[in-house]
Amino acid sequence: MYAIVEMAGQQFKVAKDQKVYVHRLQTEEGKKVTFDNVLLLADGSNVTVGAPAIDGAAVEAKVVKHLRGDKVIVFHKKRRKGYKKKNGHRQSLTEIVIESIISKGAKKTETKKAEPKAKKTDGKAAPVDVSVASKPKAKKATAKGDDLKKIEGIGPKIAETLNAAGISTFAELAKTDAAKISEIIADVRGNHVTDTWPKQAQLAADGKWDELQKWQDELDGGVAK
């Protein structure tokens, strides 16, 4: 029996007791993780195809360890321009072992909305006010983050991913380790070298834009030319 399942933004064909290397997961080593986006199940001649996923199916796995993949050399060259650039990249990965494939009966986690509680007055429950307000409540103003795209090597998708992880200002990015940043953006397509991002963010947070611009002129994708 095997299944085709989506794990950490990638699709894998897996079977029981198989080792799989996926993009870095946030689950700790030794703990179990469940993937419920199963696209296909095959048990002998019986094949079930989801539309797009199979309801009730899931793949259960155990996190073995976190590691980094082999170095990949990325070489860029422009003809007749005298331009050459060579970068190295090691992807952050997680090794997992498939423990079981559930064909049906797996429950997806659902968030339940809290029901309004009745207020008590003089020992008696007061009726809950379910009337619709005549005017919508004004939303509280939220603090606006910095434009992280000003950091060399950060594009719109990476900036969005960092914001979703709670990193929305230059100061927050400067305090984040480069390896941690690589883990956060592991699902973003492309090769990203994050080594200089915290230092760039610190210059931006300190308002040293001239110094930052001078340094960025020597960088390409966050890496020295």
Backbone bond lengths (Angstrom), bond angles and torsions (degrees), N, CA, C in turn:
res aa  C-N    CA-C-N  psi(-1)  N-CA   C-N-CA  omega(-1)  CA-C   N-CA-C  phi
1 M - - - 1.470 - - 1.526 109.13 -
2 Y 1.326 115.65 135.48 1.452 119.69 176.78 1.522 109.15 -140.59
3 A 1.332 114.99 166.40 1.461 120.96 -179.05 1.516 109.23 -141.25
4 I 1.304 115.00 152.68 1.462 121.47 170.22 1.517 106.37 -109.11
5 V 1.332 115.61 118.54 1.461 120.91 -171.47 1.522 109.55 -135.33
6 E 1.323 115.12 150.28 1.462 120.74 176.40 1.521 109.01 -92.88
7 M 1.336 115.20 124.30 1.467 121.25 179.26 1.515 109.00 -133.73
8 A 1.316 116.77 122.95 1.470 123.30 177.60 1.518 111.88 52.82
9 G 1.339 115.90 42.07 1.451 120.53 175.59 1.514 115.19 82.43
10 Q 1.335 118.77 4.98 1.455 122.72 178.75 1.519 109.68 -127.50
11 Q 1.337 116.57 155.03 1.458 121.99 178.11 1.524 109.70 -103.48
12 F 1.346 115.98 134.30 1.456 121.69 -177.92 1.523 109.66 -131.52
13 K 1.331 115.45 146.93 1.462 122.13 168.81 1.523 106.72 -96.02
14 V 1.342 117.75 115.82 1.461 120.84 -171.68 1.518 110.67 -127.69
15 A 1.329 116.00 155.78 1.459 124.16 174.51 1.525 108.00 -137.22
16 K 1.322 117.34 168.14 1.451 122.37 -177.77 1.528 110.47 -61.47
17 D 1.345 116.50 139.65 1.467 125.64 178.92 1.535 113.63 69.87
18 Q 1.319 117.25 11.34 1.468 120.56 178.94 1.522 110.64 -85.09
19 K 1.332 116.46 140.64 1.456 121.71 174.41 1.526 109.56 -90.35
20 V 1.315 115.48 135.80 1.456 120.86 -178.44 1.528 108.57 -134.38
21 Y 1.334 116.16 140.07 1.465 121.84 175.80 1.526 108.11 -108.05
22 V 1.328 116.18 117.75 1.460 121.81 -177.69 1.523 109.25 -119.85
23 H 1.340 115.75 168.86 1.463 119.72 174.07 1.527 109.15 -57.41
24 R 1.317 116.30 150.04 1.458 122.93 -172.68 1.541 111.70 -50.10
25 L 1.344 115.52 126.60 1.459 122.50 175.88 1.528 109.59 -98.36
26 Q 1.322 116.47 157.73 1.456 121.22 179.20 1.534 111.77 -86.37
27 T 1.336 117.47 -7.50 1.461 121.69 -179.04 1.526 110.23 -71.02
28 E 1.331 117.14 140.53 1.454 121.69 -179.39 1.526 111.13 -73.05
29 E 1.341 115.38 156.89 1.458 121.04 179.73 1.531 110.32 -63.57
30 G 1.337 115.77 139.07 1.453 121.76 179.11 1.514 114.01 90.79
31 K 1.328 117.95 -12.73 1.458 120.62 -179.36 1.526 111.02 -93.77
32 K 1.332 115.45 160.25 1.457 121.26 -178.52 1.526 110.38 -92.36
33 V 1.322 114.18 153.65 1.458 120.63 178.73 1.527 107.92 -140.46
34 T 1.326 116.24 143.58 1.468 121.59 -177.81 1.522 109.62 -117.87
35 F 1.335 115.77 133.78 1.460 122.28 177.08 1.531 107.38 -114.47
36 D 1.336 116.70 116.44 1.465 119.90 -174.78 1.520 113.83 -105.21
37 N 1.328 117.26 4.75 1.468 119.57 177.95 1.527 108.86 -93.36
38 V 1.350 115.71 70.98 1.465 122.34 -178.38 1.524 108.73 -89.79
39 L 1.324 116.66 122.64 1.464 121.53 -175.50 1.520 112.64 -93.85
40 L 1.341 117.00 -27.24 1.465 120.22 -178.22 1.514 109.59 -153.75
41 L 1.346 116.20 142.75 1.454 122.99 174.91 1.517 108.70 -127.88
42 A 1.329 117.05 135.47 1.462 121.87 178.72 1.520 108.75 -132.46
43 D 1.349 115.84 121.11 1.459 122.72 177.04 1.521 107.64 -127.88
44 G 1.330 115.72 93.22 1.456 119.75 -174.38 1.518 110.24 68.02
45 S 1.326 116.30 -122.73 1.467 121.07 -179.45 1.524 111.76 -89.19
46 N 1.344 116.82 -6.22 1.466 120.57 179.91 1.527 109.98 -89.34
47 V 1.311 115.94 116.86 1.463 121.74 -179.05 1.525 108.78 -121.76
48 T 1.327 115.99 126.53 1.464 121.61 178.39 1.516 109.06 -115.95
49 V 1.319 115.79 126.67 1.464 121.47 -178.95 1.525 108.68 -111.32
50 G 1.324 117.06 132.16 1.452 121.55 -179.11 1.513 112.45 -81.53
51 A 1.332 115.77 168.16 1.456 120.50 -179.76 1.528 110.59 -137.86
52 P 1.358 121.20 73.20 1.472 124.23 -3.58 1.521 113.32 -84.82
53 A 1.372 118.23 -23.75 1.459 121.24 -177.91 1.524 109.51 -110.23
54 I 1.334 116.43 158.39 1.459 122.44 179.60 1.524 108.22 -90.00
55 D 1.325 115.76 121.53 1.461 121.20 -177.81 1.528 110.04 -67.77
56 G 1.329 117.04 127.87 1.448 121.73 177.48 1.514 115.09 88.91
57 A 1.326 118.10 -6.68 1.466 121.38 -179.75 1.527 109.53 -92.95
58 A 1.329 115.59 150.35 1.464 120.24 -179.92 1.521 109.58 -159.85
59 V 1.314 115.09 159.86 1.460 122.49 175.72 1.522 107.31 -121.93
60 E 1.332 115.97 124.03 1.456 121.30 179.97 1.523 109.30 -103.58
61 A 1.330 115.96 135.34 1.464 121.00 -176.96 1.517 109.65 -140.54
62 K 1.318 115.07 166.45 1.459 122.46 178.42 1.520 109.00 -120.98
63 V 1.323 116.55 133.07 1.464 121.28 178.86 1.529 108.94 -76.92
64 V 1.343 116.42 119.99 1.462 121.31 -179.23 1.526 110.30 -87.17
65 K 1.331 116.54 -54.64 1.456 119.81 -179.75 1.522 110.06 -164.77
66 H 1.324 114.94 161.74 1.459 122.31 173.97 1.533 107.87 -102.74
67 L 1.314 116.10 139.70 1.456 119.93 -177.65 1.519 109.26 -153.61
68 R 1.327 115.16 -179.92 1.458 121.40 176.07 1.525 108.69 -120.37
69 G 1.314 115.82 141.57 1.453 121.11 -176.41 1.523 112.46 -74.65
70 D 1.340 114.93 178.08 1.456 120.64 178.72 1.528 110.35 -65.49
71 K 1.310 114.94 152.53 1.464 119.54 -179.99 1.530 110.18 -68.33
72 V 1.326 114.89 134.11 1.454 122.05 176.20 1.521 108.07 -112.00
73 I 1.319 116.43 128.10 1.463 121.49 179.73 1.523 109.18 -91.16
74 V 1.336 115.55 124.79 1.460 121.73 178.06 1.525 107.68 -111.43
75 F 1.324 116.01 116.76 1.462 120.46 -175.61 1.520 109.62 -118.73
76 H 1.314 116.25 128.32 1.462 122.54 178.46 1.534 108.92 -118.39
77 K 1.313 115.22 139.50 1.463 120.06 177.99 1.517 109.47 -147.51
78 K 1.330 115.53 137.62 1.457 121.40 175.95 1.525 108.68 -113.17
79 R 1.290 115.19 123.21 1.461 120.26 -176.94 1.529 111.26 -64.14
80 R 1.318 113.16 138.05 1.476 121.72 175.24 1.529 112.77 59.29
81 K 1.308 118.06 18.14 1.462 121.87 178.65 1.527 111.84 -114.61
82 G 1.316 116.26 -8.59 1.456 119.44 -177.03 1.516 113.10 67.11
83 Y 1.337 115.85 25.85 1.466 120.00 -175.85 1.522 109.81 -109.04
84 K 1.317 116.22 125.63 1.463 122.49 174.89 1.532 108.26 -140.74
85 K 1.307 115.58 141.35 1.459 119.97 178.33 1.524 108.91 -145.67
86 K 1.318 115.58 130.84 1.463 120.93 -178.71 1.530 108.72 -126.70
87 N 1.321 116.05 121.27 1.459 121.89 179.87 1.529 110.23 -124.18
88 G 1.313 115.99 153.68 1.455 121.53 173.81 1.520 109.71 -116.40
89 H 1.326 116.08 144.51 1.472 120.18 -179.58 1.524 109.90 -141.29
90 R 1.355 115.99 137.21 1.464 122.00 174.28 1.527 108.24 -124.24
91 Q 1.320 115.64 116.69 1.457 120.87 -176.63 1.535 111.21 -75.47
92 S 1.328 116.34 138.81 1.463 121.36 175.43 1.530 108.78 -78.77
93 L 1.337 116.88 123.45 1.455 122.29 -174.20 1.529 111.51 -126.49
94 T 1.323 115.19 166.12 1.463 122.66 173.34 1.521 108.29 -131.60
95 E 1.323 115.82 129.64 1.467 120.35 176.78 1.529 108.67 -92.28
96 I 1.338 116.51 126.29 1.456 121.78 178.95 1.529 109.46 -127.31
97 V 1.340 115.77 157.69 1.467 122.17 176.24 1.523 107.65 -120.30
98 I 1.323 116.06 128.42 1.457 121.13 179.95 1.528 108.56 -73.73
99 E 1.328 116.94 120.74 1.460 121.17 -178.54 1.520 112.39 -96.72
100 S 1.313 118.63 -36.39 1.461 120.25 -179.96 1.516 110.42 -160.42
101 I 1.340 114.18 155.49 1.461 122.01 175.94 1.522 106.98 -120.90
102 I 1.319 116.89 116.56 1.461 122.52 -177.73 1.528 108.46 -98.70
103 S 1.336 115.58 121.63 1.460 119.29 -177.24 1.520 112.68 -81.32
104 K 1.348 116.86 -29.79 1.460 119.52 177.71 1.527 109.20 -160.66
105 G 1.302 114.70 159.59 1.460 119.75 177.94 1.508 114.83 99.11
106 A 1.339 118.18 -8.91 1.461 119.90 178.71 1.524 109.36 -72.55
107 K 1.316 115.55 137.98 1.460 120.51 -178.81 1.514 110.30 -102.75
108 K 1.310 115.23 131.95 1.463 120.01 175.77 1.525 109.07 -84.30
109 T 1.313 114.44 142.76 1.466 119.16 -179.74 1.518 109.79 -72.47
110 E 1.299 115.88 128.91 1.455 121.77 179.86 1.525 109.09 -123.80
111 T 1.294 115.52 141.44 1.467 120.38 178.86 1.522 108.98 -92.19
112 K 1.322 116.31 126.54 1.458 121.23 179.74 1.518 110.37 -96.76
113 K 1.308 114.78 139.17 1.455 119.47 178.37 1.531 109.43 -80.17
114 A 1.299 115.20 136.32 1.463 119.44 -179.79 1.517 110.02 -70.64
115 E 1.332 115.78 132.99 1.453 120.47 179.20 1.529 109.83 -81.49
116 P 1.308 117.55 144.38 1.470 119.72 179.63 1.515 110.89 -65.82
117 K 1.325 115.88 136.25 1.458 121.20 179.62 1.531 110.23 -92.95
118 A 1.315 114.04 144.21 1.465 119.32 179.16 1.515 110.09 -77.96
119 K 1.305 116.71 136.53 1.451 121.39 178.40 1.534 109.77 -80.24
120 K 1.303 116.09 140.80 1.457 121.08 -179.70 1.521 110.40 -96.89
121 T 1.305 115.11 131.68 1.464 120.54 176.13 1.516 107.62 -133.68
122 D 1.326 115.79 122.10 1.465 122.77 178.73 1.523 111.43 57.01
123 G 1.335 115.68 39.14 1.455 119.30 177.04 1.514 113.99 80.52
124 K 1.331 118.27 -3.79 1.465 121.40 179.78 1.527 109.41 -115.04
125 A 1.305 115.13 144.11 1.458 120.05 179.60 1.516 109.67 -76.90
126 A 1.320 115.26 125.73 1.457 119.49 178.35 1.517 108.89 -81.26
127 P 1.316 119.02 149.56 1.470 121.73 -179.87 1.524 110.60 -65.05
128 V 1.325 115.03 144.54 1.453 120.88 -179.85 1.512 109.39 -78.65
129 D 1.311 116.59 131.61 1.454 121.51 179.77 1.518 109.40 -79.22
130 V 1.340 117.64 111.15 1.467 121.63 -179.40 1.522 111.07 -110.72
131 S 1.314 118.00 12.39 1.454 120.94 -179.81 1.508 110.47 -70.03
132 V 1.335 116.23 146.77 1.458 122.54 -179.35 1.515 109.64 -82.44
133 A 1.310 117.23 130.74 1.463 121.05 -179.93 1.519 109.57 -66.82
134 S 1.309 115.27 144.84 1.461 119.17 -178.31 1.518 111.87 -71.14
135 K 1.333 116.70 -29.91 1.457 120.98 179.70 1.522 109.27 -127.83
136 P 1.318 117.34 139.59 1.469 119.26 178.17 1.517 110.65 -67.86
137 K 1.333 114.29 144.88 1.457 118.99 179.28 1.513 110.60 -70.51
138 A 1.319 115.93 140.21 1.460 119.99 179.64 1.524 109.35 -71.42
139 K 1.323 115.74 135.00 1.461 120.66 178.83 1.526 110.22 -76.63
140 K 1.306 114.38 140.84 1.454 119.11 177.73 1.511 110.31 -68.85
141 A 1.309 116.44 139.59 1.459 120.43 179.92 1.519 109.73 -70.16
142 T 1.316 115.72 132.43 1.461 120.41 178.98 1.523 109.68 -101.87
143 A 1.322 114.55 148.35 1.456 119.20 -178.98 1.521 109.90 -66.64
144 K 1.297 116.81 130.28 1.457 121.52 -178.54 1.517 110.21 -83.24
145 G 1.338 114.78 132.74 1.458 119.56 -179.17 1.517 111.56 -80.89
146 D 1.326 115.53 176.36 1.453 121.86 178.34 1.528 110.68 -83.12
147 D 1.307 115.76 162.59 1.461 121.53 176.85 1.527 108.44 -83.79
148 L 1.333 115.96 94.53 1.467 120.61 -176.37 1.522 112.50 -67.34
149 K 1.328 117.65 -14.12 1.470 120.56 179.20 1.526 112.05 -68.82
150 K 1.342 117.01 -10.75 1.457 119.91 176.62 1.524 111.87 -73.96
151 I 1.334 116.15 -10.22 1.465 120.89 175.38 1.515 108.62 -83.24
152 E 1.313 117.80 127.23 1.455 122.62 -179.89 1.529 110.30 -59.26
153 G 1.342 116.75 122.72 1.461 121.86 179.94 1.511 113.54 105.57
154 I 1.353 118.63 -11.34 1.460 122.10 -179.58 1.525 109.54 -103.06
155 G 1.339 115.34 122.97 1.451 121.85 177.33 1.518 111.15 -105.60
156 P 1.339 117.62 -176.54 1.472 120.78 -177.50 1.528 113.19 -59.12
157 K 1.347 118.25 -42.00 1.462 121.19 -177.14 1.530 110.81 -67.09
158 I 1.329 117.06 -42.21 1.463 120.04 179.09 1.521 110.13 -66.73
159 A 1.337 117.20 -41.67 1.463 120.16 178.64 1.525 110.86 -60.49
160 E 1.333 116.37 -40.32 1.461 120.81 178.38 1.535 111.10 -64.74
161 T 1.344 115.90 -40.87 1.463 120.23 179.86 1.523 111.12 -66.30
162 L 1.323 117.27 -40.74 1.461 120.91 178.24 1.530 111.25 -65.12
163 N 1.334 116.58 -41.09 1.462 120.17 178.26 1.521 110.85 -61.31
164 A 1.352 115.76 -40.44 1.465 119.95 179.84 1.525 111.22 -65.37
165 A 1.344 116.38 -26.12 1.466 120.71 179.16 1.532 112.15 -88.64
166 G 1.335 116.88 4.08 1.464 120.29 176.98 1.515 114.25 93.22
167 I 1.337 117.33 10.78 1.466 121.35 178.28 1.524 107.51 -109.23
168 S 1.322 116.80 101.71 1.463 120.33 -174.65 1.525 113.00 -125.16
169 T 1.328 118.42 -2.73 1.459 120.56 -179.23 1.523 109.99 -126.95
170 F 1.330 115.62 161.78 1.459 120.55 178.24 1.533 110.23 -62.33
171 A 1.336 116.41 -38.66 1.462 120.22 -178.58 1.528 111.21 -63.60
172 E 1.343 116.12 -41.52 1.472 119.91 179.29 1.522 110.94 -67.05
173 L 1.320 116.47 -38.61 1.459 119.81 178.97 1.522 111.03 -67.87
174 A 1.326 116.80 -36.99 1.466 121.01 179.88 1.523 111.80 -64.58
175 K 1.335 117.22 -30.15 1.460 121.24 -178.89 1.525 112.48 -85.15
176 T 1.343 117.59 -5.32 1.465 121.53 -176.86 1.518 109.99 -94.76
177 D 1.318 116.66 131.64 1.464 121.78 179.58 1.523 110.36 -66.95
178 A 1.347 116.34 144.95 1.463 121.36 -178.41 1.522 111.66 -58.27
179 A 1.330 117.53 -38.31 1.468 120.74 179.33 1.525 110.77 -65.23
180 K 1.345 116.80 -38.76 1.457 120.74 178.18 1.517 110.68 -65.76
181 I 1.336 116.91 -38.30 1.463 120.47 177.76 1.526 109.77 -62.19
182 S 1.344 117.04 -41.25 1.465 121.01 178.88 1.514 110.76 -60.99
183 E 1.342 117.75 -37.40 1.459 120.94 178.11 1.526 110.77 -65.46
184 I 1.328 116.21 -41.37 1.461 120.22 -176.36 1.524 110.92 -65.69
185 I 1.342 117.15 -39.60 1.472 120.58 -175.54 1.513 111.87 -99.08
186 A 1.348 117.17 20.55 1.465 120.44 -176.19 1.527 112.10 -60.56
187 D 1.341 117.60 -30.52 1.464 120.87 -177.17 1.525 113.03 -84.35
188 V 1.316 118.66 -6.54 1.465 121.83 179.35 1.528 108.99 -80.38
189 R 1.290 116.37 126.95 1.455 121.03 -176.11 1.519 111.67 -64.41
190 G 1.329 115.76 141.19 1.459 121.22 177.99 1.514 112.20 114.97
191 N 1.317 115.10 169.66 1.461 122.05 177.58 1.525 108.79 -99.03
192 H 1.310 116.69 119.51 1.461 121.55 -175.18 1.525 110.02 -124.71
193 V 1.314 115.53 123.20 1.464 121.34 177.60 1.526 107.35 -103.77
194 T 1.320 116.15 114.65 1.468 121.78 -170.07 1.532 113.53 -100.65
195 D 1.331 117.65 6.48 1.462 120.49 -171.20 1.529 113.21 -57.14
196 T 1.342 117.42 -38.07 1.465 119.94 -174.66 1.528 113.59 -93.06
197 W 1.321 118.63 -6.89 1.463 120.77 -173.18 1.527 113.17 -62.37
198 P 1.346 120.46 -45.58 1.471 118.67 179.50 1.529 112.66 -61.01
199 K 1.358 117.07 -39.47 1.467 119.61 -179.73 1.529 110.97 -68.88
200 Q 1.336 116.33 -39.66 1.463 118.97 176.04 1.533 110.51 -61.41
201 A 1.337 115.38 -43.38 1.464 119.96 -178.75 1.525 111.48 -64.22
202 Q 1.336 117.07 -34.26 1.468 119.77 179.09 1.524 110.63 -66.30
203 L 1.340 116.62 -40.45 1.468 119.75 177.26 1.526 110.41 -63.23
204 A 1.356 116.22 -41.21 1.467 120.01 179.18 1.523 110.30 -65.94
205 A 1.332 116.97 -40.54 1.468 120.27 179.85 1.523 111.58 -64.90
206 D 1.349 116.21 -32.44 1.466 120.67 179.64 1.525 112.30 -83.99
207 G 1.336 116.78 -2.76 1.458 120.53 179.68 1.519 114.25 75.94
208 K 1.328 117.27 19.07 1.467 121.09 -179.57 1.521 109.46 -90.50
209 W 1.321 115.83 67.53 1.461 120.95 -173.15 1.525 112.51 -70.36
210 D 1.324 117.31 -37.30 1.467 119.55 179.67 1.524 110.71 -63.84
211 E 1.325 115.48 -43.77 1.461 119.93 179.04 1.529 110.93 -65.89
212 L 1.342 116.07 -38.17 1.456 120.60 178.61 1.527 110.96 -65.92
213 Q 1.354 115.94 -43.24 1.462 119.82 -179.18 1.532 111.31 -63.77
214 K 1.319 115.68 -39.35 1.463 119.62 179.23 1.521 110.66 -64.02
215 W 1.330 116.36 -39.82 1.472 120.05 179.10 1.522 110.98 -69.99
216 Q 1.349 116.36 -40.08 1.458 119.79 -178.44 1.523 112.01 -66.19
217 D 1.328 117.11 -26.56 1.463 119.67 176.35 1.527 111.23 -64.57
218 E 1.340 116.06 -20.55 1.459 120.53 179.79 1.525 112.04 -97.49
219 L 1.347 116.44 0.41 1.460 120.96 -178.27 1.521 110.50 -108.69
220 D 1.333 115.63 159.38 1.448 122.44 174.37 1.517 107.60 -144.01
221 G 1.356 116.13 107.54 1.452 118.72 -175.31 1.501 112.79 69.98
222 G 1.332 117.51 24.12 1.457 120.79 -178.89 1.503 114.13 87.54
223 V 1.346 117.11 3.98 1.466 122.05 -177.43 1.516 108.78 -122.71
224 A 1.323 117.29 142.17 1.464 121.25 178.36 1.518 109.59 -62.06
225 K 1.342 115.86 137.88 1.464 120.21 -179.84 1.523 110.58 -68.53
